[in-house]
């Protein structure tokens, strides 16, 4: 095979994958619902006068809390309600990839905790493995400069989302699996913790309990964010630090 043909194949594969997405799982009404939820979403933040613990959240719509009925029902909001003396600076934005997250850190302010919620858009937009892996590593390194306690919490198995149908769902699952591998590599390299939300279809609570999905079939619902909160608290090792932010 000539070098010209080899260079064309990835481009053709990308176009084929995009066409596949928009002729199978990505029905126009689902896209409209996702856009409507994004327009209505607001990142939860709080700055209590007697804050004892600080948390920085960066990431995509899952960090914003898109799909939740209110900011208070998002993952950040659930943490804020449980820990009223926790200061939460939430810079997550709808549609962000790991490349976009690099611009969310802003100043060099130090935090007790940093939570990175990103990855879904890198999967769905068919970004190259090389670019995604490099961006994940840069994000993790920046997060570790801001805190000694960093958690990487990418969305779970995107291919299991009701938004997608086979064969597009198979492509999304394969891409999500690879992204989670990149996240684990980076966490090991930089001393961060991974909260693993990736499940195979037979074991995924978001497949077994449809009510965990928001109406767009892509984001968590209020109940789904409660599942994520439980996973964060169980896997992060943050319990002792967060305990200092409980009400007196």
Buried (B, 14 or more C-beta within 10 A) or exposed (E): EEEEEEEEEEEEEEEEBBEBBEEBBBBEEBBEBBEEBBEEBBBBBBEBEEBBBBBBBBBBBBBBBBBBEEBBBBBBBBBBBBBBBBBBBBBBBBBBBBBBBBEBBEEEEEBBBBBBBBBBBBBBEBBEEEEBBBBBBBBBBBBBEBBEBBBBBBBBBBBBBBBBEEEBBEBBBEBBBBBBEBBBBBBEEBEBBBBBBBBEEEEBBBBEEEEBBBBBBBBBBBBBBBBBBEBBBEBBEBEEBBEEBEEE
